[in-house]
Amino acid sequence: CDPVSGTCDCVPGFIGADCSKTCPENRYGKDCALFCACGKGQCDPQTGKCTCPPGQMGPGCQ
Protein backbone atom coordinates (compact mmCIF):
# COMPACT_ATOMS: atom_id res chain seq x y z
CA CYS A 1 0.00 0.00 0.00
CA ASP A 2 1.08 3.55 -0.68
CA PRO A 3 2.35 5.10 2.58
CA VAL A 4 1.06 8.56 1.65
CA SER A 5 -2.35 7.91 0.11
CA GLY A 6 -3.03 4.61 1.87
CA THR A 7 -4.40 3.07 -1.29
CA CYS A 8 -3.31 -0.43 -2.22
CA ASP A 9 -2.27 -1.56 -5.69
CA CYS A 10 -3.62 -5.10 -5.66
CA VAL A 11 -2.01 -8.00 -7.49
CA PRO A 12 -4.13 -9.70 -10.18
CA GLY A 13 -6.98 -11.70 -8.69
CA PHE A 14 -7.56 -9.46 -5.68
CA ILE A 15 -9.57 -6.30 -4.97
CA GLY A 16 -10.64 -4.17 -2.03
CA ALA A 17 -9.14 -1.44 0.09
CA ASP A 18 -6.62 -3.87 1.57
CA CYS A 19 -6.57 -6.36 -1.35
CA SER A 20 -8.14 -9.08 0.80
CA LYS A 21 -11.03 -9.98 -1.51
CA THR A 22 -10.65 -12.38 -4.41
CA CYS A 23 -12.34 -11.59 -7.70
CA PRO A 24 -16.02 -12.44 -7.95
CA GLU A 25 -17.00 -15.58 -9.86
CA ASN A 26 -16.30 -15.35 -13.61
CA ARG A 27 -13.89 -12.40 -13.24
CA TYR A 28 -10.10 -12.39 -13.08
CA GLY A 29 -6.93 -10.36 -13.52
CA LYS A 30 -5.85 -6.88 -12.46
CA ASP A 31 -8.77 -5.12 -10.73
CA CYS A 32 -10.91 -8.15 -11.73
CA ALA A 33 -11.44 -6.38 -15.04
CA LEU A 34 -11.45 -9.47 -17.26
CA PHE A 35 -14.23 -12.03 -17.78
CA CYS A 36 -13.79 -15.81 -17.60
CA ALA A 37 -15.57 -18.17 -19.95
CA CYS A 38 -15.27 -21.45 -18.04
CA GLY A 39 -18.84 -22.68 -18.42
CA LYS A 40 -19.39 -25.06 -15.49
CA GLY A 41 -15.69 -24.96 -14.57
CA GLN A 42 -13.84 -22.88 -11.99
CA CYS A 43 -11.97 -19.77 -13.10
CA ASP A 44 -8.60 -18.94 -11.54
CA PRO A 45 -8.97 -15.35 -10.25
CA GLN A 46 -5.35 -14.53 -11.07
CA THR A 47 -4.84 -16.13 -14.49
CA GLY A 48 -8.34 -16.82 -15.83
CA LYS A 49 -7.39 -20.46 -16.47
CA CYS A 50 -10.34 -22.83 -16.27
CA THR A 51 -10.39 -25.94 -14.07
CA CYS A 52 -12.99 -28.19 -15.65
CA PRO A 53 -15.25 -30.72 -13.95
CA PRO A 54 -14.82 -34.42 -14.85
CA GLY A 55 -15.86 -35.18 -18.41
CA GLN A 56 -15.38 -31.64 -19.69
CA MET A 57 -12.27 -30.12 -21.23
CA GLY A 58 -10.88 -27.27 -23.25
CA PRO A 59 -10.62 -23.53 -22.59
CA GLY A 60 -14.37 -23.22 -21.95
CA CYS A 61 -14.90 -26.61 -20.24
CA GLN A 62 -17.07 -28.03 -23.01
C-alpha positions in Angstrom: 0.0 0.0 0.0 1.1 3.6 -0.7 2.4 5.1 2.6 1.1 8.6 1.6 -2.4 7.9 0.1 -3.0 4.6 1.9 -4.4 3.1 -1.3 -3.3 -0.4 -2.2 -2.3 -1.6 -5.7 -3.6 -5.1 -5.7 -2.0 -8.0 -7.5 -4.1 -9.7 -10.2 -7.0 -11.7 -8.7 -7.6 -9.5 -5.7 -9.6 -6.3 -5.0 -10.6 -4.2 -2.0 -9.1 -1.4 0.1 -6.6 -3.9 1.6 -6.6 -6.4 -1.4 -8.1 -9.1 0.8 -11.0 -10.0 -1.5 -10.7 -12.4 -4.4 -12.3 -11.6 -7.7 -16.0 -12.4 -8.0 -17.0 -15.6 -9.9 -16.3 -15.3 -13.6 -13.9 -12.4 -13.2 -10.1 -12.4 -13.1 -6.9 -10.4 -13.5 -5.9 -6.9 -12.5 -8.8 -5.1 -10.7 -10.9 -8.2 -11.7 -11.4 -6.4 -15.0 -11.5 -9.5 -17.3 -14.2 -12.0 -17.8 -13.8 -15.8 -17.6 -15.6 -18.2 -20.0 -15.3 -21.4 -18.0 -18.8 -22.7 -18.4 -19.4 -25.1 -15.5 -15.7 -25.0 -14.6 -13.8 -22.9 -12.0 -12.0 -19.8 -13.1 -8.6 -18.9 -11.5 -9.0 -15.4 -10.3 -5.3 -14.5 -11.1 -4.8 -16.1 -14.5 -8.3 -16.8 -15.8 -7.4 -20.5 -16.5 -10.3 -22.8 -16.3 -10.4 -25.9 -14.1 -13.0 -28.2 -15.7 -15.2 -30.7 -13.9 -14.8 -34.4 -14.9 -15.9 -35.2 -18.4 -15.4 -31.6 -19.7 -12.3 -30.1 -21.2 -10.9 -27.3 -23.3 -10.6 -23.5 -22.6 -14.4 -23.2 -21.9 -14.9 -26.6 -20.2 -17.1 -28.0 -23.0 
